[in-house]
Amino acid sequence: MLRAYLLIICNSEHKYKIANYFEKLDNVVNVDIISGPYDIVVEIIFETMDDLKEKVEKNITNIDNLMSTLTLIRSEDI
């Protein structure tokens, strides 16, 4: 299994709703609401890079109030 972290910037009024959405998804290990330049960190496990790309694109495309994301892949998995 490979592991990645999705850093999310969102409308702060909706961060709990967005975090709740990610908690319900398959392959999501952990979701944290944080302070700083990002609002939410989502930890994801996946089989291949293509699997990661598909899951991220499928699950973040239509989320209202999500402003920006950054996906980080754990270096020991590369």
C-alpha distance (Angstrom), angle and dihedral (degrees) to the residues before:
residue distance angle dihedral
M1 . . .
L2 3.79 . .
R3 3.79 123.2 .
A4 3.81 132.8 -146.7
Y5 3.78 138.4 174.0
L6 3.77 122.4 -137.2
L7 3.82 112.7 -154.5
I8 3.78 112.7 -158.3
I9 3.79 134.2 -163.0
C10 3.78 111.7 -165.4
N11 3.76 143.3 157.1
S12 3.81 100.5 -70.5
E13 3.80 92.0 -136.1
H14 3.82 88.8 63.9
K15 3.80 102.5 39.3
Y16 3.82 94.6 106.5
K17 3.80 91.9 49.5
I18 3.81 91.3 48.9
A19 3.83 92.5 45.9
N20 3.81 89.2 50.1
Y21 3.81 90.0 52.5
F22 3.81 92.3 54.2
E23 3.82 93.1 45.8
K24 3.81 89.0 63.4
L25 3.82 95.9 53.8
D26 3.79 124.6 102.1
N27 3.80 114.5 -111.2
V28 3.81 92.7 28.4
V29 3.80 109.8 126.0
N30 3.80 100.5 177.8
V31 3.80 141.5 -2.3
D32 3.81 122.9 -161.1
I33 3.79 130.3 -177.8
I34 3.79 106.4 -143.1
S35 3.80 141.1 178.2
G36 3.78 124.8 -120.4
P37 3.79 131.5 56.5
Y38 3.83 90.9 -26.8
D39 3.79 127.2 53.2
I40 3.82 103.5 -159.2
V41 3.82 136.7 24.1
V42 3.81 117.9 -158.7
E43 3.81 119.7 -167.9
I44 3.81 112.7 -151.1
I45 3.81 133.5 -174.1
F46 3.80 121.3 -154.9
E47 3.81 142.6 164.7
T48 3.83 103.4 -128.7
M49 3.80 139.0 4.1
D50 3.81 88.8 -105.0
D51 3.81 89.0 53.4
L52 3.81 89.9 52.6
K53 3.79 92.8 48.3
E54 3.80 91.8 49.3
K55 3.81 93.9 47.8
V56 3.80 94.8 46.8
E57 3.81 94.7 45.8
K58 3.81 92.9 44.6
N59 3.79 95.8 47.7
I60 3.80 103.6 40.9
T61 3.80 103.4 38.6
N62 3.80 98.2 87.5
I63 3.81 103.2 32.9
D64 3.79 111.8 126.7
N65 3.80 117.7 -136.9
L66 3.82 93.3 19.4
M67 3.79 105.4 130.1
S68 3.81 106.0 177.4
T69 3.81 142.6 -6.9
L70 3.78 136.7 -162.7
T71 3.81 121.6 -166.1
L72 3.81 118.4 -151.0
I73 3.81 120.6 -170.1
R74 3.79 117.0 -151.1
S75 3.82 105.4 -106.7
E76 3.80 96.7 -133.7
D77 3.82 87.5 59.8
I78 3.81 95.7 56.1
